């Protein structure tokens, strides 16, 4: 029987810690999410957004918060640079944005934000809030297919 030597440089996981906050990470990870800068001035705003949550975001969260469904943790209202994204799978560098009518007048802002995310090699998927409210099955298919494609693109182990 062979025993595998533990890597002493990798901190032990604790239930109170989470990789998206950079509190522990796997140096073998294929996406270096721990290196993404975060504007700490947005912390309170992100907390407010998590508490408030519009209907579409709540439905999306209720559907995908179970790690067993996606195979990955998904985080809500995450600070990336000077932006707060709706949902983020850090290990895959995958962002899900729920777009409602509030985004109608933010076309330039969204384009600038998407370019920033693209520069970080983050993939942004935009989902209309109406699709979440009226066609969650199709949204589920989209999310699961996107995760599979991203895993393949990053050569993530199955």
N, C-alpha and C positions, 0 to 999 in steps of 0.2 A: 504494500500500500504506500503510495507516494503522498506526501503532504506538500502543499504549496506554501511557500514562504510568503507571509504577509508583507506588503509594501509599507514600510514604516512612514513613508512620506505622505501617504493618503490618510487623511483623518477618518476616524470612525464615524459612521452615520448616527445621528441622534434624531428622535422623532420631532424635536423642537426646531430642527434646522432644515433648510431647504436650499437646493442648488441654485435656484433663480436669484436668491439673495446673496450668492457667493459664499455662503457659510461653509460649504464643503463642496468638493467637486472631484470628478474623476479625471486625472491627467491624461487618461487614454481616450477621453471623450472625443468624438469626431467633430463636434461643433463647440468652439471655445466661448460659450455663453458667459463665462465668468469674467471675460475681458471687456464686455460691453459697458461703456460709461453710463452713469445714471445721474441725472440732475436731482440731488437730494432735496432741493426746494419744492419738488413736485410730490414729495411723500404724502403730505396731508391731503392734497388733491386726489391722489390715487386712492387713498383710504376712503375719502368721501364718495368717489365714484363706485368703489366696491360695495359700499353700504347702500347707495341709492339705486343703482342698476335699473335700466329701463326694462320693459317686459321682454324684448327680444334677447337682451343680454342674459337675463335671468333664465329664460327658456334654454338658451344655448349652454349656459353654465350647468343647469340641472341635467341636461342631456349628456354632457361630456366631462363632468368633473371626476367621474370614476376612472381611475387609472387603468382598471381592467378592460374598459371598453376601448380605449385608444392605445394602450400599451405604454403610455407616457403620462406624466403629470402635465396638466394644463393649468396655467396661472391666469388670474384676472387682473386687469388694470395694472399692467407692469410698466415701469419707467424704463425707457430705452433712450439714452441721450437726453434730449429736451422734450421728449414726447411720451405720452402714456398710450400704450396699445391696449385694445380690449382684451385679447386673449393671446397667450404666448406659450409655445412648447419649447422650452430652452434647449433641450438636447438636440432638437432638429432645426433650431433657428427658424421656427415657423410661427407667423403672426396671423391671427384671424381678426379682422375688423368687421364689426357689424355696422352697416351703413343705413341710416334712416334719413328722414327728411332734413335733419340738421346738417347733413353732409352736402346738401344741394348747393349751399353758398360757400362751400369750403374746397372747391375744386383745386385751386392753386395751392392751398395749404396741404391738402392730401397728396398732391403731386410732389411737393417738396419733401414731405414726410416719407413718401414711398421711395424717393430717390435716396434719402438718408438711410433707410432700411436696406435698400439694395446695395449701397456702398458697404454695409456691414455683412453682406451676403445673407441677409434675412429674406425669406420669402413671405410676401404679404398676400393673403387671400381675403378679398372683400366679399361679404355676403349681405344681401339686402335684408333688412329687418322683416320685410313682408314675407320673404321666403321662409324665414324661421317661423313666423306665425302661421303660415298657411301650408307649408310643405316641408316639414321637418325630416321626412324620410329622404327626400332628395338632398337636403343639407347634410344628413348623416352620410350618405353615399359620397358626397363631395369631400367631406372632411376625412373620411377613411381612405379614399383614393389618393387624396393629396398627401396624407401621411405616408402611404406606401411609396408614392413617387419620390417624395423627399428622402425617405430612407434609402431608396435605390440610388438617388443622385449623390447622397453622401456616403454611399457604400456602407450603410449602417448594418450591423449584423442582425439577422432575422430572429 
